Amino acid sequence: MSKTIPDRPRRNFYGRIKGKTLKPNQRTYLDEDLTPLSPGPVSWQDNPARTPLDLDALFGGRETWLEIGFGGGEHLVHQAASNPGIGIIGAEPFINGVAMLLGKIRAAEADNVRVHPGDVRDLFDVLPPQSISRAFLLYPDPWPKKRHHRRRFVTPEHLEPLARVLKPGAIFRVATDIPDYVRQTLEEVPRAGFEWLAEAPADWRQPWGDWISTRYEQKALREGRVPHYLTFRRTQD
């Protein structure tokens, strides 16, 4: 019996795909390293049946973490190097950021990273249910105009599939310097099946013990904005 091919959902993508002209070494990273670091067939073109990825084969049975929008890759590589016993997948559509990450992976000689250079929603489609032990959303695009708030990650379109792929008890970290993004996060994330792990102001004012400050955070600090560090736990189904 042939497998039913699901209908491809209509998804609008907002944001940059490419920025400044890539440096020659960055083009080399993309040409030589991106395909070997693929988590497997993610795109609808490569995987129209949406067959789940085999994470056990990908990472040898290790826990799998996920970073959503890894920017320049500083935090992702830091976590990979600090936690060699886990596997971590990064999803980022901005190709300049992907090239930066690939250079950092080479320098760190990290062998426990896989990279999806595209929309994380496509990755959610093919991640097995309850397969991710930890997820990070660090300084996401704030979409500051009110009419654009529906484009933010902290909406049901993104949070519901994220909740599906996270294990019960999995940790979801969110860092942002935008007060209204904090508000929306605290409203929407618990509705999607998470509890906020905060008992005192220090729990969101101080960074996590294994935190490495990113270039986006440094920009926020230079411009006088205050970072918030929000920690959630996926509740039991």
WOKAUR-V363061 format. One line per field, one symbol per residue. phi: phi as a letter, one per 40 degrees, with the letter a starting at -180 (. if undefined). psi: psi as a letter, one per 40 degrees, with the letter a starting at -180 (. if undefined). burial: # if it has 24 or more other ideal C-beta (glycine too) atoms within 12 Angstrom, else .. A space follows every 50 residues. Layout:
phi: ???
psi: ???
burial: ???
//
This chain:
phi: .cccccccccbcbbhcbabcdccdccccdcccbcccccchcbccccaccf ccccccccbggcdbbbbbgcgcgdcccdccccbccbbbbbbacccccccc ccccccccfcbbbbbbcacccccddbccdfbbcabbbbfcdcfccdcbcc ccccbddbcccccccccdgccbbbbabbdcccdccccccccchbbccaba dccbcbcccbcbcccccccccccgcbcbbbbbbcccc
psi: hihhhihhihhhhhiidibihiidddddddddddddeieahdidddgdef hiigddddefeiihihhhgebeeddddddddegeeiihhhhhehdddddd dddddddefhefhihhgahddddddehiifehdiihhhfihegdhdeede eidgidddddddddeiiheihhhhhiehdddddddddddddefiihghei ddeediiidfihhiddddddddeeihihhhhihhih.
burial: ..............#..........#..##..##..######.#..#..# .##.#..##..####################.#..############### ######...#.#################..############........ #####.###.#######..#########..##.###.##..#######.. ...#..##...###.##..#......########...
//
